[in-house]
């Protein structure tokens, strides 16, 4: 099964750093960063509002615990928002791409795959 990981970050710089860590460590196949999110929440007895960015990461369920641990370790918040919802359906080639590019840290299949992605590119098949 695949998951959509939902994470908030205090700013774009932190969001980008966390997103790159997830993808570079092959825990997430990809991460969308949504800037300009306004969060309203209760913290230490007070209602607060704060601008954040939202990370939506496509991951395999088997990679969730490693991704959660990495985010808990690297995130600046005392209690980071790290949740996941199942991706029950989707475009089959995209779901296979998630499977091929999101692996738990101890998976022996880790290594280069048949898709190349660089900064600003969409997934493309190798020729």
N, C-alpha and C positions, 0 to 999 in steps of 0.2 A: 504494500500500500504506500501511497505517496501522501505527503502532508504539505500544507501551506503554513509555514512558520510566520507568526505575527510578532514583531518586535518593535518597540519604540526606542528612539535614541534622542538625546537632548539637542543635537544639531547635525547638520549635514556632514561635517568632518568626522564626527564619531560614527554616524550611520555608514558612511563610505568605508571607514576603517573596519568596522564590524562585518560589513557585506563582503569586502575583499578577503578578510580572514576566512569566512565561511566557504567562499568559493575556492580560494587558494588551497585550503585544507581538504577540498573535495567533499565537504560535508553538505554543501548546497550546490545544486546544479546551477542556479541563478538566483539573484536577489533584485527585486525592484525596490527603489528608494523613492518614497513619496514625501517631498518637502512640504512645509507649511501646514502641518496638522496641528490643530488646537486640541489639547487634552484638558479635560476638566475631571478632577479626581479628589478624593479625600486622602489626606496625608497628615498623620499625627494630630488628628482632631479638627483639622481645618480644611475647608474646601478651597482648592487651588486651581489656577489655570496656568498653562505653560505651553509655549510653542515647542513642537517636537518634529521629528521626521519619522516616518513609518517604514519599516523594512518588511517586505513580503518575500520570503524565501521558499523556493521549491526544493523539498528534500524528500528522501526516502525515509520511511518510518524507522528503518534500522539505524539511520544516522541521527535520530532525534536526541538521544542521550548525550552523544558526543558534542552535538551542536549546542545543546542546552548548557553543558558543562563549560564549553568554550565561551559562550556568551556570559555566563555567570562570572567567570574569571576575568574577562576582558572589559565588561560593561562598567561605566562609571557610576551607575545608580546602585544604591544600597539594595533595592529590590527591583531588579529589571523585569519588565514585562516580556516574558518569553512564553508564548502559547502556540498551540498548533491545532489546525482543523484538518480533517481528512479530505483528500481530493478523491472523491468517489468516481468521478467521470471526467473525461477530457479527450482532447485530440490525441489519438493513439501514438503518433510519432513524437509528440511533445512529452507524453507520459514515459515513453521508452527513453527519451533524452534525460529525463529526471533519473530514471533507474540507472542509466549508464554513468551519470555524473554526480551522484550523491551516494556516498558509501560510508559506513562506519569506519572509524580509525583502524580497526583490526582486520578489515576486509582485505584478503590477499589479491583481489582484482584491482586494487588501486594502481593507477598509472595512466599513461596517455590513452585517450579514446579517439574514435574516428570523427569527432567534431572539433573544430577549432573556433575559439572565441578570443577576440582581442578587444581592447577598450573601444567601445562604441559600435562593435559589430554584433550582428545577430548570428545565431548558430548557423553554420554552413557545413555542408558535407565536404570532406576532403575529396579532391579530384584524383 
